[in-house]
């Protein structure tokens, strides 16, 4: 399938017949064009000789050729981007225009960030994935060439410059490592890429006084073109992430409709009953068996006074670096609990805590507040939330992860580049009296299926006196304000405490059971094992040992 790509004039650095270096990638030759000038902070060291009449005439000839090329590309780009209509089909490109487009090579968009145009909107998912692969291979090839040039130039550096060289190369390696673990297309990845480009130009500034002119031209060309391709790759990643999220939401809505729900439950709706809702809420945390002495790395808070609660799960990998993985989530949750008295929206609570807490480590987090008939949620990573109504899960938050078992993480930028509160998913869900909300760390959801959750919730509410069905529609549990006969202010507290303890214990039990068919084992099997191999394997088994935290709440 051929893909029409718009070509921005600002992407052209010089006539296409003046090429820089050429590198082999598979069976294709990748050509890199040299920019007309360096960034403002890095002026070219080339001293231009006085112009002679002959040289001036040559410049005029080249300028005319460049203008002709630009005209052809401009004409071609208009035709490529012109929307076809039934009455006027798109005109074919002339031979000169087609040649101009082909000559541009890999330069697919403007290099200037402020003027970049998203070239990926109209591409199919298949085309995006192919372009993603091509760009990654291209950037990898350019990085290899840059590394080779750097190694060649490093031996020419005087001792006085070596220290600056070592410092900059260390920064580059650190940023590249962070990019590899950041989420594709996220704001964090974009900022890291910008930092990488800036530092690479700084390194060139150190190297250029000791390099031959030909080597400098090649180096400049590679840096410039790498930046252009990296910008396009970020666009592709954003498009893929956006479409993946839309597909996940579509699946969730379809599942809700199959259960008799409505997509209206995911939107801001005007309720016919505007009475002020309250909640009873409690939590329970059970540490990993090997972390009983430290209390584990999960943290949570509950506040009936401010109708809010939250869960955070510290990333255990920090222990290998000598950092207590529980420090950051505990301080973050403490700040969230304090912030609940000042902010009504969970996103505002999270943002305030993020800006306040400065400690090493990272964590996943989920926060919720009840405001009128709406449950407001902010979720980053794999701390999940479910809402059970009439014995059925009618809402489930979406897990955010960079790849399998590597969730989004929040951390202080003073210590480690991480995701930020703006990356969190935000939900506003209309709730009813009798709705049960369960929030937990991944240790809960990796070891507990939704149908098990529904059974436990139904059994605990049965003890409360709710009958077989629960919720605001037709019988069931209601608050005193709705004329109900059950006072949830007291009995509800007992119920949610029992529910939280029971769910945490059940998940913790499953985590130690090597024969339990856990959600984690099933997902790992489906995502990491090729389909052809899965057919030959037995059903995946085994829980996932982890800290388990469960917070349960009932609306009344």
Long-range contacts (C-beta under 8 A, 24 or more apart in sequence): 1-126, 1-127, 3-123, 3-127, 3-131, 4-80, 4-81, 5-80, 5-108, 5-119, 6-77, 6-80, 6-81, 6-109, 6-117, 6-119, 7-73, 7-76, 7-77, 7-80, 7-101, 7-104, 7-107, 7-108, 8-77, 8-109, 8-110, 8-115, 8-117, 9-70, 9-73, 9-74, 9-77, 10-110, 10-111, 10-112, 10-115, 11-104, 11-107, 11-108, 11-109, 11-110, 11-111, 11-228, 12-69, 12-70, 12-73, 12-104, 12-107, 13-107, 13-224, 14-66, 15-62, 15-65, 15-66, 15-69, 16-69, 16-100, 16-103, 16-104, 16-105, 17-103, 20-217, 20-218, 20-221, 20-222, 21-145, 21-218, 21-221, 21-222, 23-141, 23-142, 23-145, 25-137, 25-138, 25-141, 26-137, 30-105, 30-106, 30-138, 30-141, 30-142, 31-105, 31-106, 32-105, 32-106, 32-142, 32-221, 32-222, 32-224, 32-225, 33-105, 33-107, 33-221, 33-224, 33-225, 34-217, 34-220, 34-221, 34-224, 35-111, 35-220, 35-221, 35-224, 38-201, 38-220, 39-201, 41-201, 41-205, 42-201, 42-204, 42-205, 42-208, 45-208, 45-209, 45-216, 46-213, 69-100, 69-103, 72-96, 72-97, 72-99, 72-100, 73-97, 73-100, 73-101, 73-104, 76-100, 76-101, 77-101, 106-138, 106-225, 106-228, 106-229, 107-225, 107-228, 108-228, 108-229, 108-232, 109-228, 109-231, 109-232, 109-235, 111-224, 111-227, 111-228, 111-231, 113-194, 113-231, 116-231, 116-235, 118-235, 118-239, 119-232, 119-235, 120-232, 120-235, 120-236, 120-238, 120-239, 121-239, 123-239, 125-240, 125-243, 128-236, 128-239, 128-240, 128-243, 129-240, 131-232, 131-236, 132-233, 132-236, 132-237, 132-240, 135-229, 135-232, 135-233, 135-236, 136-233, 138-229, 139-226, 139-229, 139-230, 139-233, 142-222, 142-225, 142-226, 142-229, 143-226, 145-222, 146-200, 146-219, 146-222, 146-223, 146-226, 149-215, 149-218, 149-219, 149-222, 150-203, 150-207, 152-215, 153-207, 153-210, 153-211, 153-215, 156-210, 156-211, 157-206, 157-207, 157-210, 158-210, 161-206, 161-210, 164-206, 165-203, 165-206, 165-207, 168-199, 168-202, 168-203, 168-206, 169-203, 171-199, 172-196, 172-199, 172-200, 172-203, 175-199, 178-417, 181-402, 181-406, 182-402, 182-417, 183-241, 183-400, 183-402, 183-408, 183-419, 183-423, 184-237, 184-240, 184-241, 184-402, 185-234, 185-236, 185-237, 185-238, 185-239, 185-240, 185-241, 185-242, 186-241, 186-419, 186-423, 187-420, 187-422, 187-423, 188-417, 188-418, 188-419, 188-420, 188-423, 189-234, 189-237, 190-234, 192-417, 193-230, 193-231, 193-234, 197-223, 197-226, 197-227, 197-230, 200-226, 245-398, 248-398, 249-398, 252-396, 252-398, 256-394, 256-395, 259-392, 259-393, 259-394, 260-392, 261-392, 261-394, 264-430, 265-394, 265-395, 265-429, 265-430, 266-395, 266-427, 266-429, 267-428, 268-374, 268-428, 269-430, 271-372, 271-373, 271-430, 273-373, 273-472, 273-482, 274-372, 274-373, 275-479, 275-481, 275-482, 276-372, 276-481, 277-370, 277-372, 277-373, 277-431, 277-433, 277-479, 277-555, 277-556, 278-304, 278-307, 278-370, 278-479, 278-488, 278-489, 278-555, 278-556, 279-304, 279-307, 279-370, 279-437, 279-553, 279-554, 279-555, 279-556, 280-304, 280-488, 280-489, 280-492, 280-493, 280-495, 280-496, 280-553, 280-554, 280-556, 281-309, 281-496, 281-551, 281-552, 281-553, 281-554, 282-493, 282-496, 282-497, 282-499, 282-500, 282-551, 282-552, 282-553, 283-309, 283-311, 283-500, 283-549, 283-550, 283-551, 283-552, 284-497, 284-500, 284-501, 284-503, 284-504, 284-505, 284-549, 284-550, 284-551, 285-504, 285-547, 285-548, 285-549, 285-550, 286-504, 286-505, 286-508, 286-547, 286-548, 286-549, 287-547, 288-443, 288-545, 288-546, 288-547, 289-512, 289-545, 290-545, 291-547, 294-326, 295-326, 296-326, 296-547, 297-325, 297-326, 297-329, 297-363, 297-547, 298-329, 298-441, 298-443, 298-547, 298-548, 298-549, 299-326, 299-329, 299-330, 299-332, 299-333, 299-363, 299-549, 300-333, 300-549, 300-551, 301-333, 301-334, 301-336, 301-337, 301-340, 302-551, 302-553, 303-337, 303-340, 304-493, 306-340, 306-341, 306-369, 307-369, 307-370, 307-371, 308-340, 308-346, 308-349, 308-367, 308-368, 308-369, 308-370, 309-367, 309-368, 309-439, 309-551, 309-553, 310-336, 310-337, 310-346, 310-349, 310-365, 310-366, 310-367, 310-368, 310-439, 310-551, 311-365, 311-366, 311-383, 311-439, 311-440, 311-441, 311-549, 311-551, 312-336, 312-363, 312-364, 312-365, 312-366, 312-383, 312-441, 313-363, 313-364, 313-365, 313-381, 313-382, 313-383, 313-441, 313-442, 313-443, 313-547, 313-549, 314-361, 314-362, 314-363, 315-361, 315-362, 315-363, 315-364, 315-409, 318-360, 318-361, 318-362, 323-360, 323-361, 324-361, 325-361, 326-361, 327-359, 327-360, 327-361, 328-357, 328-359, 328-360, 328-361, 328-362, 328-363, 328-411, 328-412, 329-361, 329-363, 329-365, 331-357, 331-359, 332-357, 332-363, 332-365, 332-410, 333-365, 336-365, 336-367, 340-369, 344-369, 344-371, 344-376, 345-369, 345-371, 345-376, 345-378, 346-376, 346-377, 346-378, 346-426, 347-376, 347-378, 347-421, 347-424, 347-426, 349-378, 350-378, 350-380, 350-410, 350-421, 350-424, 351-421, 354-410, 354-412, 354-420, 354-421, 357-412, 358-412, 358-414, 358-415, 359-412, 359-415, 360-411, 360-412, 360-415, 360-416, 361-411, 361-415, 362-409, 362-410, 362-411, 362-416, 362-418, 363-409, 363-410, 363-411, 364-407, 364-408, 364-409, 364-410, 364-441, 364-442, 365-410, 365-424, 366-397, 366-439, 368-437, 368-439, 368-553, 370-431, 370-555, 373-430, 373-431, 373-432, 374-428, 374-429, 374-430, 374-431, 375-427, 375-428, 375-429, 375-431, 375-437, 375-555, 376-426, 376-427, 376-428, 377-425, 377-426, 377-427, 377-428, 377-429, 378-421, 378-424, 378-425, 378-426, 379-424, 379-425, 379-427, 380-408, 380-409, 380-410, 380-419, 380-421, 380-423, 380-424, 380-425, 381-407, 381-408, 381-409, 381-410, 381-419, 382-407, 382-408, 382-441, 382-442, 382-445, 383-439, 383-440, 383-441, 383-442, 384-439, 384-440, 384-442, 384-444, 384-445, 385-437, 385-438, 385-439, 386-437, 386-438, 386-439, 386-450, 386-453, 387-429, 387-431, 387-435, 387-436, 387-437, 388-435, 388-436, 388-437, 388-438, 388-453, 388-454, 388-457, 389-432, 389-434, 389-435, 389-436, 389-470, 389-471, 390-469, 390-470, 390-471, 390-473, 390-476, 391-454, 391-457, 391-458, 391-468, 391-469, 391-470, 392-454, 393-450, 393-453, 393-454, 395-427, 395-429, 396-450, 397-425, 397-427, 398-425, 400-424, 400-425, 404-523, 404-524, 404-527, 404-528, 405-524, 407-442, 431-555, 432-471, 432-472, 432-473, 432-555, 433-471, 433-472, 433-477, 433-478, 433-479, 433-482, 433-484, 433-555, 433-556, 434-461, 434-466, 434-470, 434-471, 434-472, 434-476, 434-477, 434-478, 434-554, 434-555, 434-556, 435-471, 435-472, 435-554, 435-555, 436-461, 436-470, 436-499, 436-552, 436-553, 436-554, 436-555, 437-552, 437-553, 437-554, 437-555, 438-499, 438-503, 438-550, 438-551, 438-552, 438-553, 439-550, 439-551, 439-553, 440-503, 440-504, 440-507, 440-548, 440-549, 440-550, 440-551, 441-546, 441-547, 441-548, 441-549, 442-546, 443-507, 443-508, 443-511, 443-544, 443-546, 443-547, 443-548, 443-549, 444-503, 444-504, 444-507, 444-548, 444-549, 444-550, 445-519, 446-507, 446-511, 446-518, 446-519, 446-520, 446-543, 446-544, 446-546, 447-507, 447-508, 447-510, 447-511, 447-516, 447-518, 447-519, 447-520, 447-543, 447-544, 447-546, 447-548, 448-503, 448-506, 448-507, 448-510, 448-519, 449-519, 452-506, 453-503, 456-499, 456-502, 456-503, 456-506, 457-499, 460-495, 460-498, 460-499, 460-502, 461-495, 463-495, 463-498, 464-488, 464-491, 464-492, 464-495, 465-491, 477-554, 477-556, 478-556, 479-556, 484-556, 488-554, 488-556, 489-556, 492-554, 492-556, 495-554, 496-552, 496-553, 496-554, 497-552, 499-550, 499-552, 500-550, 500-551, 500-552, 501-550, 503-550, 503-552, 504-548, 504-549, 504-550, 507-548, 507-550, 508-548, 510-543, 511-543, 511-544, 511-545, 511-546, 511-548, 512-543, 512-545, 513-542, 513-543, 514-541, 514-542, 514-543, 515-541, 515-542, 516-541, 516-542, 516-543, 517-541, 518-542, 518-543, 518-544, 520-544
